[in-house]
Amino acid sequence: MVLILGVSGLMVGISMTCLKFSGEIIADGSFSESYMLVIMFFAICGVDSLFLLFSVNLSMKYYDQIDVMPTYFA
């Protein structure tokens, strides 16, 4: 359980980093120069979100929800 939730936390960190970097590129005004990078970051965030949804639901399925919910809310 700890491994599944730890990987979920890492994926959330990667997703937030990609979104922050994409937002900075868009705010800087250099979207036209690096639009493929922004699209790739949004695709990574989409895959990360699906993985997070799957892994947290898997953890709640196999383990007691009392153990998983504090980690989910954190």
PyRosetta script that sets phi, psi and omega in degrees:
from pyrosetta import init, pose_from_sequence

init()
pose = pose_from_sequence("MVLILGVSGLMVGISMTCLKFSGEIIADGSFSESYMLVIMFFAICGVDSLFLLFSVNLSMKYYDQIDVMPTYFA")
pose.set_psi(1, -42.9)
pose.set_omega(1, -178.3)
pose.set_phi(2, -62.5)
pose.set_psi(2, -38.3)
pose.set_omega(2, 179.5)
pose.set_phi(3, -66.1)
pose.set_psi(3, -43.8)
pose.set_omega(3, 179.8)
pose.set_phi(4, -62.8)
pose.set_psi(4, -45.6)
pose.set_omega(4, -179.1)
pose.set_phi(5, -71.1)
pose.set_psi(5, -32.2)
pose.set_omega(5, 176.4)
pose.set_phi(6, -66.1)
pose.set_psi(6, -42.0)
pose.set_omega(6, 177.3)
pose.set_phi(7, -65.6)
pose.set_psi(7, -36.5)
pose.set_omega(7, 176.4)
pose.set_phi(8, -61.6)
pose.set_psi(8, -42.1)
pose.set_omega(8, 177.4)
pose.set_phi(9, -63.6)
pose.set_psi(9, -39.4)
pose.set_omega(9, 177.5)
pose.set_phi(10, -65.2)
pose.set_psi(10, -39.9)
pose.set_omega(10, 179.7)
pose.set_phi(11, -66.4)
pose.set_psi(11, -36.3)
pose.set_omega(11, 176.3)
pose.set_phi(12, -64.9)
pose.set_psi(12, -40.4)
pose.set_omega(12, 177.4)
pose.set_phi(13, -62.5)
pose.set_psi(13, -42.6)
pose.set_omega(13, 177.7)
pose.set_phi(14, -63.9)
pose.set_psi(14, -42.8)
pose.set_omega(14, -179.8)
pose.set_phi(15, -63.7)
pose.set_psi(15, -43.6)
pose.set_omega(15, 179.3)
pose.set_phi(16, -66.4)
pose.set_psi(16, -36.3)
pose.set_omega(16, 177.6)
pose.set_phi(17, -65.4)
pose.set_psi(17, -43.2)
pose.set_omega(17, 178.4)
pose.set_phi(18, -63.1)
pose.set_psi(18, -43.1)
pose.set_omega(18, 179.0)
pose.set_phi(19, -65.3)
pose.set_psi(19, -40.1)
pose.set_omega(19, 178.8)
pose.set_phi(20, -64.4)
pose.set_psi(20, -44.1)
pose.set_omega(20, 179.9)
pose.set_phi(21, -65.5)
pose.set_psi(21, -40.1)
pose.set_omega(21, 177.7)
pose.set_phi(22, -64.5)
pose.set_psi(22, -41.6)
pose.set_omega(22, 177.9)
pose.set_phi(23, -62.8)
pose.set_psi(23, -38.1)
pose.set_omega(23, 178.2)
pose.set_phi(24, -68.3)
pose.set_psi(24, -37.1)
pose.set_omega(24, 177.6)
pose.set_phi(25, -65.3)
pose.set_psi(25, -43.4)
pose.set_omega(25, -179.9)
pose.set_phi(26, -67.3)
pose.set_psi(26, -42.0)
pose.set_omega(26, -179.6)
pose.set_phi(27, -67.8)
pose.set_psi(27, -29.9)
pose.set_omega(27, -179.9)
pose.set_phi(28, -72.9)
pose.set_psi(28, -21.3)
pose.set_omega(28, -180.0)
pose.set_phi(29, 90.3)
pose.set_psi(29, 10.4)
pose.set_omega(29, -179.4)
pose.set_phi(30, -103.0)
pose.set_psi(30, 30.3)
pose.set_omega(30, 179.6)
pose.set_phi(31, -65.6)
pose.set_psi(31, -36.7)
pose.set_omega(31, -177.5)
pose.set_phi(32, -67.0)
pose.set_psi(32, -27.0)
pose.set_omega(32, 180.0)
pose.set_phi(33, -82.3)
pose.set_psi(33, -30.7)
pose.set_omega(33, -174.8)
pose.set_phi(34, -132.1)
pose.set_psi(34, 47.8)
pose.set_omega(34, -179.2)
pose.set_phi(35, -68.6)
pose.set_psi(35, -31.0)
pose.set_omega(35, 179.1)
pose.set_phi(36, -67.5)
pose.set_psi(36, -34.8)
pose.set_omega(36, 177.4)
pose.set_phi(37, -65.1)
pose.set_psi(37, -42.5)
pose.set_omega(37, 179.3)
pose.set_phi(38, -66.3)
pose.set_psi(38, -42.1)
pose.set_omega(38, 178.0)
pose.set_phi(39, -63.0)
pose.set_psi(39, -40.5)
pose.set_omega(39, 177.9)
pose.set_phi(40, -63.8)
pose.set_psi(40, -41.3)
pose.set_omega(40, 178.6)
pose.set_phi(41, -64.2)
pose.set_psi(41, -40.7)
pose.set_omega(41, 177.7)
pose.set_phi(42, -66.7)
pose.set_psi(42, -34.7)
pose.set_omega(42, 176.2)
pose.set_phi(43, -66.5)
pose.set_psi(43, -40.7)
pose.set_omega(43, 176.6)
pose.set_phi(44, -61.5)
pose.set_psi(44, -41.4)
pose.set_omega(44, 179.2)
pose.set_phi(45, -64.6)
pose.set_psi(45, -37.6)
pose.set_omega(45, 177.5)
pose.set_phi(46, -64.9)
pose.set_psi(46, -43.9)
pose.set_omega(46, 178.1)
pose.set_phi(47, -66.0)
pose.set_psi(47, -41.0)
pose.set_omega(47, 177.9)
pose.set_phi(48, -61.8)
pose.set_psi(48, -40.1)
pose.set_omega(48, -180.0)
pose.set_phi(49, -65.2)
pose.set_psi(49, -41.1)
pose.set_omega(49, 177.4)
pose.set_phi(50, -65.7)
pose.set_psi(50, -39.8)
pose.set_omega(50, 178.0)
pose.set_phi(51, -65.3)
pose.set_psi(51, -39.9)
pose.set_omega(51, 178.6)
pose.set_phi(52, -63.6)
pose.set_psi(52, -43.9)
pose.set_omega(52, 178.3)
pose.set_phi(53, -60.3)
pose.set_psi(53, -44.4)
pose.set_omega(53, 180.0)
pose.set_phi(54, -66.1)
pose.set_psi(54, -46.0)
pose.set_omega(54, -174.0)
pose.set_phi(55, -70.6)
pose.set_psi(55, -39.2)
pose.set_omega(55, 179.0)
pose.set_phi(56, -69.1)
pose.set_psi(56, -40.2)
pose.set_omega(56, 176.5)
pose.set_phi(57, -65.0)
pose.set_psi(57, -36.6)
pose.set_omega(57, 176.5)
pose.set_phi(58, -65.2)
pose.set_psi(58, -41.1)
pose.set_omega(58, 177.8)
pose.set_phi(59, -63.9)
pose.set_psi(59, -41.9)
pose.set_omega(59, 179.8)
pose.set_phi(60, -70.2)
pose.set_psi(60, -25.4)
pose.set_omega(60, 178.5)
pose.set_phi(61, -72.9)
pose.set_psi(61, -44.2)
pose.set_omega(61, -173.8)
pose.set_phi(62, -88.9)
pose.set_psi(62, -22.7)
pose.set_omega(62, -176.3)
pose.set_phi(63, -120.2)
pose.set_psi(63, 165.3)
pose.set_omega(63, 178.8)
pose.set_phi(64, -64.1)
pose.set_psi(64, 135.2)
pose.set_omega(64, -176.7)
pose.set_phi(65, -64.5)
pose.set_psi(65, -21.7)
pose.set_omega(65, 178.7)
pose.set_phi(66, -65.3)
pose.set_psi(66, -32.9)
pose.set_omega(66, 179.2)
pose.set_phi(67, -75.9)
pose.set_psi(67, -30.2)
pose.set_omega(67, -172.3)
pose.set_phi(68, -89.8)
pose.set_psi(68, -35.6)
pose.set_omega(68, -172.1)
pose.set_phi(69, -61.6)
pose.set_psi(69, -41.9)
pose.set_omega(69, 177.0)
pose.set_phi(70, -60.7)
pose.set_psi(70, -36.6)
pose.set_omega(70, 178.3)
pose.set_phi(71, -70.2)
pose.set_psi(71, -36.8)
pose.set_omega(71, 178.6)
pose.set_phi(72, -64.6)
pose.set_psi(72, -42.6)
pose.set_omega(72, -179.1)
pose.set_phi(73, -74.9)
pose.set_psi(73, -23.6)
pose.set_omega(73, 179.6)
pose.set_phi(74, -72.5)
pose.dump_pdb("model.pdb")
